[in-house]
């Protein structure tokens, strides 16, 4: 491809061929290790249900209550803290940090479980987690488009975008790279 590009093929042709090669190679790898791929995808899809079933959310709820002072009837709370608390949603930060920690721990375990298919499994984990967040992102985008001057819908759109495209992939890749065995990663790079 690189030789043909240097001979005069266009940039769009080169990128189409590159994307086609990546998709074809990934599909072949998924097909070769389909049971592992199905296991990781199923774990990713049902992870929210496992989280709720384990009742871990009760501990997160207790931590979320720390964001609010015990004296809610204070005049200063309603005038100063509440408008920013509603916009910045600090009560959601605790659950987001907890969720990202769970994702990092699971990707660390996945990296140890099948070190040879480490890249495939981490990629599937990231893709399924992002695709599960797309409906929330679409809803917040629709809310913002229907009321573009409403700051709450704008903050919601920014919040879901950062969670979907930054926090979740970063935590999965960080945990997966920490979980990969050194010799396996070095042999894959060579």
N, C-alpha and C positions, 0 to 999 in steps of 0.2 A: 504494500500500500504506500509506503513511504517513497519507494522508487517511482511509482506511477505518479504520485503527487509532485515529485521533483521534476518529472517529465512534462508537467503541464496540466495535470488534473486540477479541478477546482477545489476550493476549501470545503464547500458543502458536500461534495462527493467524498472527500477524505473523512469528514466527521460522520457522514452516514455509514461509511464502511467501518469506522471505529466503533460506533454504537452497535452496529449489527454484529461485529465480532465479540463485543462484550456480552451482549444479550445471548448470542448463540453459545458462547463458552459457559456462561452462568446457567443457562437452561440445561446444557449437557451435564454440568456438575450437579445440579439439583436432581436430574433424572438418575444419575449414577448413585446418588446417596439419597434416594427419595424417602426412605423411612426416617432418616435423621432430619431431613427437611420438613417432613410432615410433623414430626415430634416437636421441633422448634416452633413451627407455625402454630400448632395447636396450643402449646404452652403459652405462646404470646397472646393468642386470642382469648384464652380462658384465664389468663393471669388476674384480670380484674375480679372475676368470680371467686378465684382462690383467695384473693386479698380480702374480699368481703366475708367469705366463709371462715377464714382464720380469725376473724374479729380483731384484726390488727387496727382497723379503722377506729375502734374505741379509744385506743391509746393516742392515736393521732388527734382525735377530737378533743381529748383532754389537753394535749399540747396546744391545739388551736385556741383554746380558751385563754391561754396566757397572753394573747395579743390584746385583750381587752381588760381595762382596769376593773377592779372590783366595785368601784363606785361609778356606775354607769349614769347615775342621775346628775352627775356633775355638769355644770353649765359649760366648763371648758372642754369637756369631752365632746359634747354635741357641736360646739362651735369650731373647734380646732382639729381634733383627732378624727371624728367620724367622717367628714367629707373626704379626707385623704385615705382613711381606712377603707372606705367604700370604693374609691377609685383604684388604689394600689393593691387591694385585696391581700393584706398580710396574713389573714387567716387561711388563705389557700397556699401560702408559701410552705407551711409546715407539711401539708399533705403532698405537695409537689416535691419537696426535698426527700420526703420519705419514699415516694414512688420512684424517684430517680435512684435512690440508694438501693431499693429492691431490684430495679432493672440492672444496676451495676453489679450487684451480687450475683444475680442469675446469669449475666453474661460472663462473669468470672468463672462460675461453675461450668457453663457451657464450654468455655475455653479449655478447662481441665478435662471435661468429659470426652471430647473428640478433638484432640489437638490438630490432627491432619485436616479436618474440615472446619477448622476454627473460623476462617474468613467467610466461608459460605454461611455458617450458622449465625455469625454476628450480623452479616448483611441481611439475612432473612429476618432476624430479630428486629433490626432497625426498620426495615421496610414494613413489617406487619404493625409495629407500634405506631409508626407515622400514619399508616393507612387507617388505623383505628381512631386516630385523632382528627382526621379530615372532616367528619360530620360536625364536630364541635367548631372547628375552624370555619366551615361553610356557614354555620348558623351565626357565628359572631360577625362574619363578613356581611351576611344578609342584613343583620341588625344595624351594622354601621352604614351600609348603603341606603337603608331606609331612613336613617336619621343621622346624616353625616356630621351635624353640629353637636351631637350628644357626646360629651366626653366619656361617659360610662361605656358606651358601645365601642368607642375608639380604644379605650384602655383594655376592654375585653378582647378585642381583635389583636392588639399587641401582645397581650398575655398569652393567648392560645397560640399565636405564631411563635413566640419565643419558646414556649414549652414544646411545641410540635417539632420545630426545625432546629432548635439549639440544645435545650436541656436534655431531652430524651435521647437523641442520637449521641450527644457528648457522653452521657453517663453510660450508655451501652458500649460504646467504643472504648471508653476508659476502662471499664470493668473487663471487657473482653481482652484488651491488650495486656492488662495486668494478669489475667488468668491464663494467657497463652504461655506454654512452656518455652523457655529461651531457645533451646536447640531447634524446636519445631519452627519457630518464626524465622530464625536465622537460615535454616535450610530452605524455607519457602522463598526468602528474599534472594538467595543465590540462585 
